[in-house]
Structure formats: structure tokens, C-alpha cells
Amino acid sequence: MGDYSKALEFYEKSHKILEKALPSNHPDLAQSYNNIGAVYNYMGDYSKALEFYEKSHKIYENALPSNHPNLATSYNNIGLAYFGKGDYSKALSFLEKALSIRQKSLPSTHSLIKETKDNIDHVKKK
């Protein structure tokens, strides 16, 4: 198991630097929020993960085209956090959005498409 508190500390330091250097709608800030959310997700704090995933998603929605792969990753991560919380209907909704974007923007054999389908199957079994 990783040292999540240390990872969180460094991601937060990095994020503060990015906040000073970049406009508030910059995709790199979204990635930073996503990274912090991922640490909380790994720690099992799904509510806190969602908080950061949603901040990330809001930036991506405004900064990227609607079929951008990073937006799909954002939907996927939000879906997995809802899965962790036991909210399977919301998880499924977000994962299906991720799959839709990935099927439009990636080659049909891409591993992320299979991964998203597997995530959807896992949710449907609950």
C-alpha cells in the first residue's frame, strides 16, 4: 500500500503552484484536481474524491471539446467514486458517458474502451 498522505501532500503543494501560475480554467489544474481526487479514491474517501473529481470535470467541460478523452476519464473517475459510495445508478450513468466518448474518440481496440466496459459490467453485477 502506498503512502497516500505523502502523495496528497505533494499533490497539494503542486496544485498551489499551478493555481498561482495558471488561469483558473486551465486543463492542467483539472489534471491536478483529478490527481488529488485519485488519492482520496485510493484511500476510500469517495466523498472527498468526488469533490475533487467534480472540480476537475467542471474545468474539462469548459476547456475541452465534448468528445475529448480527458473528459471521458473524468466521467470514468466520477463513476468509480460513485461505485465506491454504493450509488450504482449514478456510477452507471457516468461510466456510460465515459464509454460513449471513448468509443467515438479512440480506436475500437483501445484498452480504455475494454476497461470502461469492464467497469460497467462490474456495476451491473451489483
Secondary structure, DSSP 8 states (H G I E B T S, - for coil): ---HHHHHHHHHHHHHHHHHHS-TT-HHHHHHHHHHHHHHHHHT-HHHHHHHHHHHHHHHHHHS-TT-HHHHHHHHHHHHHHHHHT-HHHHHHHHHHHHHHHHHHS-TT-HHHHHHHHHHHHHHT-
